[in-house]
């Protein structure tokens, strides 16, 4: 593992740790990389690394456009532990002790564990993912405060109705609006726009915690969703905006794929096969830990 960059000025760093480095710490690392790009250096490790990353974690990340590609469980590198700005331990099972000369601080995230409520499989993993995403976003803001860096000039949040599947490929028919929005979301995140989506079924906490969204639901109910906020201001309701609208709100120039077409995410093939994202990983036992 290369760590020479750690001595450079102005670039914050974080090490995410869980027990097996197969699930929660990998989820946090992938979501931080997706959010921060090159602005934050991200590491992950396990106190007792497992043999492979958790497949349900990979699938849950893919649903929001993030990836664990190329990642694998690994032990804590003492040199990284000593020199990162922040060490984040996910869950209560892992313990990290400070080392001599340590630069940063250690904190523990008491992450949601839906299995204690009898929730397993992909439903559980999505809840874990979304809980970690909120914490990662707050950490990114904290790490980059005063650094003069940001993902984009505007923060865009899309609050969606209760969906079985974010991508629109569940069930017998494709939801073309969702397929198009999923492609647009990946494109926008890929060029550094701070945009995220929240599903009422999987992330009700995000709806309750946002004052504008909570007030909107009281008046219009879920039938008025999706709701799109830009820097906390409502800009669209009841529909998914076009890519051009998102780019305008973000203050970005349009960057189109060859021929002006949206990138093909392969969602149509998934929908036809009936293996949409609501289908769990049969090799995983319900309620098994993602660490």
Long-range contacts (C-beta under 8 A, 24 or more apart in sequence): 1-43, 1-74, 1-77, 1-80, 3-77, 3-79, 3-80, 3-83, 5-41, 6-41, 6-80, 6-83, 6-84, 7-83, 10-147, 11-39, 11-40, 11-41, 12-39, 12-40, 12-41, 12-85, 12-86, 12-143, 12-144, 12-147, 13-40, 13-41, 13-42, 13-43, 13-83, 13-84, 13-85, 13-86, 13-104, 14-40, 14-41, 14-42, 14-43, 14-84, 14-85, 14-86, 14-87, 14-88, 14-139, 14-143, 15-43, 15-44, 15-45, 15-76, 15-80, 15-81, 15-84, 15-86, 15-87, 15-88, 16-42, 16-43, 16-44, 16-45, 16-88, 16-90, 17-44, 17-45, 17-46, 17-47, 17-76, 17-87, 17-88, 17-89, 17-90, 17-94, 17-96, 18-46, 18-47, 18-89, 18-90, 18-91, 18-93, 18-94, 18-291, 19-46, 19-47, 19-48, 19-91, 19-93, 19-94, 19-291, 20-46, 20-48, 20-49, 20-50, 20-73, 20-289, 20-291, 21-45, 21-46, 21-49, 21-50, 21-73, 21-74, 21-75, 21-291, 22-46, 22-49, 22-50, 22-52, 22-53, 22-54, 22-57, 22-73, 22-290, 22-291, 23-53, 23-54, 23-56, 23-57, 23-128, 23-289, 23-290, 23-291, 24-57, 24-90, 24-91, 24-111, 24-128, 24-132, 24-290, 24-291, 25-90, 25-291, 26-53, 26-54, 26-57, 26-68, 26-71, 27-57, 27-60, 27-61, 27-128, 27-129, 27-132, 27-290, 28-88, 28-90, 28-132, 28-135, 28-136, 29-71, 30-61, 30-66, 30-67, 30-68, 30-71, 31-61, 31-64, 31-66, 31-129, 31-132, 31-133, 31-136, 32-136, 32-139, 32-140, 33-66, 34-64, 34-65, 34-66, 34-67, 34-189, 35-136, 35-137, 35-140, 35-151, 35-194, 36-140, 36-144, 36-151, 37-151, 37-192, 39-144, 39-147, 39-149, 39-151, 40-140, 40-143, 40-144, 41-84, 43-77, 43-80, 43-84, 44-71, 44-74, 45-74, 45-75, 45-76, 45-77, 45-80, 46-73, 46-74, 46-75, 46-76, 46-94, 46-291, 47-75, 47-76, 47-94, 47-95, 47-96, 49-73, 49-74, 49-75, 54-125, 54-284, 54-290, 55-281, 55-283, 55-284, 56-121, 56-122, 56-125, 56-280, 56-281, 56-284, 56-290, 57-125, 57-129, 57-290, 59-122, 59-125, 59-277, 59-281, 60-122, 60-125, 60-126, 60-128, 60-129, 61-129, 62-277, 63-126, 63-165, 63-166, 63-167, 63-277, 64-129, 64-133, 64-166, 64-196, 64-197, 65-182, 65-185, 65-186, 65-189, 85-143, 86-139, 86-143, 88-139, 90-132, 90-291, 91-291, 93-289, 93-291, 94-291, 109-135, 111-135, 115-287, 115-288, 115-289, 118-287, 119-287, 120-285, 120-286, 120-287, 120-288, 121-280, 121-281, 121-284, 121-286, 122-277, 122-278, 122-279, 122-280, 122-281, 123-202, 124-286, 124-287, 124-290, 125-290, 126-199, 126-202, 127-202, 127-203, 128-290, 130-198, 130-202, 130-203, 130-205, 130-206, 131-205, 133-196, 134-205, 134-206, 137-196, 150-194, 151-192, 151-193, 151-194, 152-192, 152-193, 152-194, 152-195, 152-250, 152-251, 152-252, 153-250, 153-251, 154-193, 154-194, 154-230, 154-231, 154-249, 154-250, 154-251, 155-194, 155-230, 155-231, 155-232, 156-188, 156-193, 156-194, 156-195, 156-196, 156-228, 156-229, 156-230, 156-246, 156-249, 156-250, 157-195, 157-196, 157-197, 157-198, 157-210, 157-228, 157-229, 158-185, 158-195, 158-196, 158-197, 158-198, 158-226, 158-227, 158-228, 158-229, 158-240, 159-197, 159-198, 159-200, 159-206, 159-207, 159-210, 159-213, 159-225, 159-226, 159-227, 159-228, 159-229, 160-197, 160-198, 160-199, 160-200, 160-225, 160-226, 161-199, 161-200, 161-222, 161-223, 161-225, 161-226, 162-199, 162-200, 162-201, 162-222, 163-199, 163-200, 163-201, 163-202, 164-201, 164-276, 164-278, 165-276, 165-277, 165-278, 166-197, 166-199, 166-277, 167-265, 167-267, 167-270, 167-276, 167-277, 168-267, 168-271, 169-267, 169-268, 169-270, 169-271, 169-276, 169-277, 170-271, 170-276, 170-277, 170-278, 171-276, 173-271, 174-267, 174-268, 174-271, 177-239, 177-240, 178-240, 179-265, 179-267, 179-268, 180-240, 180-262, 181-240, 182-265, 182-267, 183-262, 183-263, 183-264, 183-265, 184-242, 184-243, 184-246, 184-262, 186-263, 186-265, 187-243, 187-255, 187-257, 187-262, 187-263, 188-243, 188-246, 188-247, 188-250, 191-252, 191-255, 193-246, 193-247, 193-250, 193-252, 194-250, 195-246, 195-250, 200-225
